Amino acid sequence: MTAAIVGWAHTPFGKLDGESVESLIVRVATAAIADAGIAPGDVDEIVLGHFNAGFSPQDFTASLVLQASPDLRFKRALRVENACATGSAAVHQGIKAIEARAARIVLAVGVEQMTATPGPEIGRNLLKASYVREEADIEGGFAGIFGKIASLYFQRWGDQSDALAMIAAKNHKNGVGNPYAQMRKDLGYEFCRTESEKNPFVAGPLKRTDCSLVSDGAAAVVLADVETALRLGKAVVFRAAEHVQDFLPMSKRDILKFEGCAQAWARAFDRSGIGLSDLSLVETHDCFTIAELIEYEAMGLTPEGQGARAIAEGWTQKDGKLPVNPSGGLKAKGHPIGATGVSMHALAVMQLTGAAGDIQVKNADLAGIFNMGGAAVANYVSILERIR
């Protein structure tokens, strides 16, 4: 237990007209520092998660965080990137600075502005998170990659369309109560299960309701060493923070096993001394519903090929034995790439401090987070517990 989250901030996710990467960064940096009850000058280091990949013409963004206060001038600041896990990369980099005793307080910010980019260009930008040499020509862009994964999973384990629709419906229902979510509408199982003009097939067996949303947004957390955290108003400690990187080409892996995800969870449980059954909730990376299904198996909730059982039997509902994505997940909340991992941490902390409002899981005391970049290439797991 070397680091804790002591403050956080979160913008709504969605099409945020009138905002910019800079304004979003400044907004959450200012609010997170205030929430932590510290002065901007107390921050020792700044880490910004910003994927970009062509979404913004401003590609050198680390110093934009300094715009939040003159007292941040001359602080160490760097930008990190690890595809869709960029936000967690920023958080974990901040933990490393604290573990190395190079900083007492670190401000970690995640941001992305995607909706100002034309649709075809969005697809090209997202494909930069794949192995371009082999995967860039897969029809349907990044949705096509997960459509291919879903098709292969169906071939191996049978048609899982019912399970995918249940996952989509669960997450949209949960998202209704999340004030930060891009889509706050309970679509229902039948709508998610049925192909229609409003819910067409996008790639392989994946329909529109199986795909996360293109979003703008930002989130920030303030990290502190435990000694400092205990002197502040609240503290949620990291019981574990594990990062596992896998091969980039899908051709070098059994893509249906998400082995990097499984490794990250196993290491986190070993480091924290707890098991999956001890967790009160999990925020997991449902960029596509097939990803959440496979992640049930990778985290150890079900055996391989039986992920559908977890959703069919209600285990992962908000009132189930392991609520998964009570926030609505990326499916309802939205997926501004660089902000997603920081958002997951902020929302988990809200749960553990009883500040989650309508999405609150009863008696939440341990939260797990899984954030991945690419198709289970960059894999980050955090386990959080409130200590103050």
C-alpha positions in Angstrom: 0.0 0.0 0.0 2.2 2.8 -1.3 -0.3 5.1 -2.9 -3.9 6.3 -2.5 -6.4 8.3 -4.4 -7.3 11.4 -2.3 -9.3 13.5 -4.9 -11.0 13.2 -8.2 -13.0 14.9 -10.9 -15.0 13.9 -13.9 -16.7 15.7 -16.8 -19.8 14.3 -18.5 -18.9 12.2 -21.5 -20.4 12.7 -24.9 -20.4 15.3 -27.7 -19.1 18.3 -25.8 -19.5 21.3 -28.1 -17.6 24.3 -27.1 -15.0 22.3 -25.2 -11.4 21.6 -26.3 -8.7 19.2 -25.1 -7.2 22.1 -23.2 -10.5 23.2 -21.6 -11.3 19.7 -20.5 -7.9 19.2 -19.0 -8.1 22.4 -17.1 -11.6 21.7 -15.9 -10.8 18.3 -14.3 -7.3 19.3 -13.0 -8.7 22.3 -11.2 -11.7 20.3 -9.7 -9.6 17.3 -8.6 -7.1 19.4 -6.8 -9.9 21.2 -5.0 -11.6 17.9 -4.2 -8.4 16.6 -2.6 -8.2 19.7 -0.4 -4.7 20.5 -1.4 -3.1 23.6 -3.1 -1.9 23.3 -6.7 1.6 24.0 -5.4 1.5 20.8 -3.4 1.5 18.7 -6.6 5.0 17.2 -7.3 4.3 15.6 -10.6 1.7 15.6 -13.4 0.9 12.7 -15.7 -1.5 13.2 -18.6 -3.1 10.3 -20.5 -3.9 11.4 -24.1 -4.2 8.9 -26.9 -4.8 11.4 -29.7 -3.6 9.4 -32.8 -4.9 12.3 -34.9 -8.0 13.4 -33.1 -6.5 16.7 -32.0 -4.0 18.9 -34.0 -2.3 19.7 -30.6 -0.1 16.6 -30.1 2.2 18.0 -27.3 -0.3 18.2 -24.5 1.4 17.5 -21.2 2.0 21.1 -20.3 -1.6 22.0 -20.9 -2.3 20.8 -17.4 -0.3 23.7 -16.1 -3.0 26.0 -17.5 -5.1 25.0 -14.4 -3.0 27.2 -12.1 0.2 29.4 -12.2 1.4 27.4 -9.2 1.7 24.3 -11.4 4.4 26.0 -13.5 7.8 24.3 -13.4 6.3 21.0 -12.1 7.4 17.8 -13.8 4.8 16.8 -16.4 4.7 14.1 -19.0 2.2 12.5 -21.4 1.7 8.7 -21.6 -0.1 6.6 -24.2 -1.1 2.9 -24.3 -4.0 2.8 -26.7 -7.4 2.5 -24.9 -5.6 1.8 -21.6 -3.9 5.3 -21.8 -5.9 6.5 -18.7 -4.8 3.7 -16.5 -1.2 4.1 -17.8 -1.3 7.6 -16.4 -2.6 6.5 -13.1 -0.1 3.6 -12.8 2.8 5.9 -13.8 1.8 8.2 -11.0 1.9 5.3 -8.6 5.4 4.4 -9.7 6.6 8.0 -9.0 5.2 7.7 -5.5 6.6 4.2 -5.0 10.1 5.5 -6.1 9.7 8.3 -3.5 10.2 10.8 -6.4 6.9 12.4 -5.5 4.4 12.6 -2.6 1.5 14.0 -4.6 0.8 13.3 -8.3 -2.0 14.6 -10.5 -3.1 12.1 -13.1 -5.4 13.4 -15.9 -7.0 11.6 -18.8 -8.6 13.3 -21.8 -9.8 12.8 -25.3 -11.9 14.8 -27.8 -13.1 12.5 -30.6 -16.5 13.8 -31.8 -15.1 16.8 -33.8 -13.4 14.3 -36.1 -15.2 13.0 -39.3 -16.5 9.4 -39.0 -14.1 7.8 -41.5 -11.1 9.5 -39.9 -12.3 8.3 -36.5 -12.1 4.7 -37.8 -8.6 5.2 -39.2 -7.4 6.8 -35.9 -8.7 3.9 -33.8 -7.1 1.3 -36.1 -3.8 2.7 -35.0 -4.4 0.7 -31.9 -4.2 -2.5 -33.9 -1.3 -4.3 -35.6 -1.6 -2.2 -38.7 0.6 -4.5 -40.8 -1.9 -7.4 -40.5 -5.1 -5.9 -39.2 -5.7 -2.5 -40.8 -7.6 -4.0 -43.7 -10.2 -5.9 -41.6 -13.6 -4.6 -42.7 -15.3 -2.4 -40.2 -12.3 -0.8 -38.6 -11.8 -1.5 -34.9 -15.4 -2.8 -34.6 -14.4 -5.2 -37.4 -11.5 -6.5 -35.2 -13.9 -7.3 -32.3 -16.5 -8.5 -34.8 -13.9 -11.1 -35.9 -13.3 -12.0 -32.3 -17.0 -12.4 -31.7 -17.4 -14.6 -34.8 -14.5 -16.8 -33.7 -16.0 -17.1 -30.2 -19.3 -18.1 -31.7 -17.6 -20.7 -33.8 -15.8 -22.2 -30.8 -18.5 -21.9 -28.1 -21.8 -21.4 -29.9 -24.0 -18.4 -30.7 -23.8 -16.0 -27.8 -26.1 -13.3 -29.2 -28.5 -13.6 -26.2 -25.6 -13.1 -23.8 -24.2 -10.0 -25.7 -27.7 -8.4 -25.7 -28.0 -9.1 -22.0 -24.7 -7.4 -21.3 -25.7 -4.4 -23.5 -29.1 -4.1 -21.8 -27.5 -4.4 -18.3 -25.0 -1.7 -18.9 -27.5 0.7 -20.5 -29.8 0.2 -17.6 -27.0 1.0 -15.2 -26.0 4.0 -17.1 -29.4 5.7 -16.5 -28.2 6.5 -13.0 -24.8 7.8 -14.0 -24.8 11.6 -14.4 -21.5 11.4 -16.4 -22.8 8.9 -18.9 -23.2 9.8 -22.6 -26.3 7.6 -23.0 -28.7 7.5 -20.1 -31.4 5.4 -21.6 -32.6 1.9 -20.6 -32.8 0.3 -24.1 -34.0 -3.1 -22.8 -33.1 -6.6 -23.8 -35.4 -6.9 -26.8 -34.1 -3.8 -28.5 -30.5 -4.9 -27.9 -31.2 -8.4 -29.2 -33.1 -7.5 -32.3 -31.6 -6.2 -35.6 -33.4 -3.1 -36.7 -33.0 0.2 -38.5 -31.9 1.8 -35.3 -29.8 -1.2 -34.3 -28.2 -2.6 -37.4 -25.3 -5.1 -37.6 -22.0 -3.2 -37.6 -19.4 -6.0 -37.9 -19.8 -9.7 -37.8 -22.4 -10.6 -35.2 -22.0 -7.2 -33.4 -24.9 -4.7 -33.6 -24.7 -1.0 -32.8 -25.8 -1.8 -29.2 -22.7 -4.0 -28.9 -20.3 -1.1 -29.5 -19.1 1.6 -27.2 -19.6 5.3 -28.1 -17.4 7.9 -29.7 -16.9 10.5 -27.0 -15.3 13.6 -25.6 -14.5 13.9 -21.9 -11.9 14.0 -19.2 -11.3 12.7 -15.7 -8.6 13.3 -13.1 -7.4 11.8 -9.8 -5.0 13.1 -7.2 -2.6 10.4 -5.9 -0.6 10.6 -2.7 1.6 8.4 -0.6 -0.3 6.7 2.2 1.3 8.9 5.0 0.2 12.1 3.2 -3.2 10.6 2.3 -4.0 9.8 5.9 -3.7 13.5 6.8 -6.2 14.5 4.1 -10.0 14.2 4.1 -10.4 10.8 2.4 -8.1 8.1 1.1 -8.7 5.1 -1.2 -5.6 2.9 -1.3 -4.3 0.7 -4.1 -4.2 -2.9 -2.8 -2.7 -3.8 -6.2 -1.8 -2.1 -9.5 -0.7 -4.5 -12.1 0.2 -4.0 -15.8 0.7 -6.8 -18.3 1.6 -6.2 -22.0 0.9 -8.9 -24.6 1.9 -9.3 -28.2 0.3 -6.8 -30.5 -0.6 -9.1 -33.5 -3.7 -11.2 -32.9 -2.0 -13.8 -35.1 0.5 -14.5 -32.3 -2.1 -15.2 -29.6 -5.3 -17.2 -29.0 -7.4 -14.1 -29.2 -10.4 -15.7 -27.4 -8.5 -16.2 -24.1 -7.5 -12.6 -23.3 -4.4 -14.1 -21.6 -2.9 -10.7 -20.7 -6.1 -9.8 -18.9 -6.0 -13.1 -17.0 -2.4 -12.6 -16.1 -3.1 -9.1 -14.8 -5.9 -10.2 -12.6 -3.9 -13.2 -11.3 -1.0 -10.9 -10.3 -3.3 -8.4 -8.7 -5.0 -11.0 -6.6 -1.6 -12.4 -5.6 -0.3 -8.9 -4.7 -3.5 -7.9 -2.8 -4.0 -11.2 -0.9 -7.7 -11.3 -1.9 -9.7 -13.2 -4.5 -12.4 -12.4 -7.0 -15.2 -13.3 -4.5 -13.9 -10.6 -2.1 -14.6 -7.8 -4.6 -17.8 -5.6 -4.1 -17.8 -4.6 -7.8 -15.7 -4.5 -11.0 -15.5 -1.8 -13.6 -14.3 -3.6 -16.7 -13.4 -2.6 -20.3 -16.6 -3.3 -22.4 -15.5 -1.5 -25.5 -17.6 -4.1 -27.2 -20.0 -6.5 -25.4 -17.9 -9.5 -26.5 -15.0 -8.0 -24.6 -17.0 -8.0 -21.3 -18.1 -11.6 -22.0 -14.5 -12.8 -22.4 -13.4 -10.8 -19.5 -15.8 -12.7 -17.2 -13.7 -15.8 -18.1 -10.3 -14.1 -17.9 -11.0 -12.7 -14.4 -12.0 -16.2 -13.2 -15.8 -15.6 -12.8 -16.6 -18.5 -15.1 -14.6 -21.3 -16.8 -13.5 -20.7 -20.4 -16.4 -20.7 -22.9 -19.0 -20.2 -20.1 -19.0 -16.4 -19.7 -22.7 -16.3 -20.8 -23.7 -18.0 -17.6 -22.5 -15.0 -15.5 -24.9 -12.7 -17.3 -27.7 -15.2 -17.8 -27.9 -16.0 -14.1 -27.7 -12.4 -13.0 -24.3 -12.6 -11.3 -23.0 -9.3 -12.9 -26.2 -7.2 -12.4 -26.0 -4.3 -10.0 -27.6 -6.4 -7.3 -25.8 -9.6 -8.3 -23.0 -11.4 -6.5 -20.4 -9.4 -8.5 -21.8 -6.2 -10.0 -19.9 -5.5 -13.2 -20.0 -2.0 -14.7 -22.5 -0.4 -12.3 -21.5 2.9 -14.0 -22.9 1.6 -17.3 -19.4 0.9 -18.6 -18.0 2.2 -21.8 -21.2 0.9 -23.5 -23.4 3.6 -21.8 -20.8 6.0 -20.3 -18.9 6.5 -23.5 -15.2 5.9 -24.4 -13.1 9.0 -24.8 -9.9 6.9 -25.2 -7.4 8.8 -22.9 -10.0 9.5 -20.2 -11.5 6.0 -19.9 -9.0 4.4 -17.4 -8.9 7.5 -15.2 -12.7 7.6 -15.3 -12.8 3.9 -14.1 -10.7 4.8 -11.1 -12.7 7.9 -10.2 -16.0 6.0 -10.4 -14.6 3.1 -8.4 -13.5 5.6 -5.7 -17.0 7.2 -5.7 -18.4 3.7 -5.0 -16.0 3.1 -2.1 -16.6 6.4 -0.5 -20.4 6.1 -0.8 -20.5 9.0 -3.2 -21.9 7.2 -6.3 -25.5 8.3 -6.0 -27.9 6.4 -8.1 -25.3 3.9 -9.3 -24.1 3.1 -5.7 -23.4 -0.6 -5.0 -24.5 -1.4 -1.4 -21.7 -1.8 1.2 -18.9 -1.5 -1.4 -15.5 -1.9 0.2 -13.3 -3.4 -2.5 -13.3 -2.5 -6.1 -11.6 -4.1 -9.1 -10.8 -2.3 -12.3 -9.7 -3.7 -15.7 -8.8 -1.4 -18.5 -7.2 -2.6 -21.7 -5.6 -1.2 -24.8 -6.1 -2.8 -28.2 -7.5 -6.3 -28.2 -6.2 -7.3 -24.8 -2.7 -6.0 -25.6 -2.2 -3.5 -22.8 -3.8 -4.9 -19.6 -4.2 -2.9 -16.4 -5.8 -4.1 -13.2 -6.2 -2.1 -10.0 -7.8 -3.2 -6.7 -8.9 -0.3 -4.5 -10.0 -0.2 -0.8 -11.0 2.8 1.3 -8.9 3.4 4.3 -10.1 6.9 5.3 
